[in-house]
Amino acid sequence: MSSAQTTGPAHFDDDDYPAYTMGRAAEMLGTTPGFLRSLDEAKLITPQRSEGGHRRYSRYQLRLAARARELVDQGTALEAACRIIILEDQLAEALRINEQMRAKEQPPQA
């Protein structure tokens, strides 16, 4: 076995790879395919499509859908839940970028 050979496809660790069918995604989330379609209609997640036109979801999209399900189950309207999730995601990204910038600005310690 050569050292250049990998143990599996590179997309196994890719959070954005559309690995899950709508049925499997709904099963994993304990929800219905209709709920996932409503998240697409609300523009929270836009699943990729297979060659046959079927929706395919990534792990990242499933995390957003799980958060939406949690908020809706707590009584939050779907549109409000989607807005909350978008804002949470934007904040997390801004904090990540801020941390990266701070790490670059710190002088090396002697």
N, C-alpha and C positions, 0 to 999 in steps of 0.2 A: 504494500500500500504506500503510495507516494505521499510526501508531506504536503504537496499542493492540493491533494484531494480533500474536499470538504465532507462533512458528515451528513449534510442535507442541503436542500436548496437555501439560497441566501434569504428568501422571503419568510422563512420560518420565524425569524426574529423581527420582521418588519411589521410594526403596528399599523401601517397604512395599506398593507397587502389585503385585497378584498377576498378573503378566504371563506367567508360564511354565506350560505344561501339564506334567503329570507326565512324559510321554515326553520332552519337550524338556529339562526339568530333569535327568532321569536321564542323558540324552545329554551335556549340558554337564558334569555331574559325573563322567562315566565310571563310572556305577553302574547299578543296576537300579531299576525302579519299586518292587520289593519292599523295597529298602533305604529308599527314601523313605517307604513305608508304615510301616516299622518305626520310623522317627523320629517319625512321627505317633502311633503306638501308645505310644511311650516318652514322649510329651508334650514333646519337644524343639521341634518345630515343628507348628503346626496350620494347614494350608493352608486358604485360603478355597475355596469351591465355586462353580463356574459355575452358570448357570441349569439346566444339564443334570445337575448333581451331580458334575462332574469336578473333581478337585483342581487348584488354581492356586497357584503359588508366587511369592513376591517375591524380589528380589535379596538382601534381608537374610536370608530363610530359606535361600536357596541358599548364602550364606556360612556359615551355621551347619551346614548339611548337609555342605558341603565340609570343614569342620573335623572333623565327626563321622567322615567317611570317612577323613580323615588319621589320627585317633586309632585307629579300628578297624583300619586297615591296619597300624598299628604294634603291634597285639596287645591293645589296650585293649578290655575288654568293652563292649558297646553301652550298657548302663545307666551304667557308670562314665564313658564318654565323654560321654554326655548331661549328667551331673552336672558334669563338668569344664567343659563349654561354658557351662552355666548360670552357674557361678561366675565364669568368665572374663568373661562378658557383664555380670554384676552388678558386678564390679570395675571394668570399663571405664566403666560408667555412673556409679558412685560417684566415680571419678577425674574424670570430665567435670564433674559437679556441683560437686565440690570446687574445681576450677579456676575455674569460673564464680563461685563465692562469693568466692574469693580476689581475683578481678579486681574485683568490686564493692566489696570492703573497702579496696582500696588507695587512698590519697588521691591526688588529682591532683598531678602534679609541676609545679613552677613553672619 
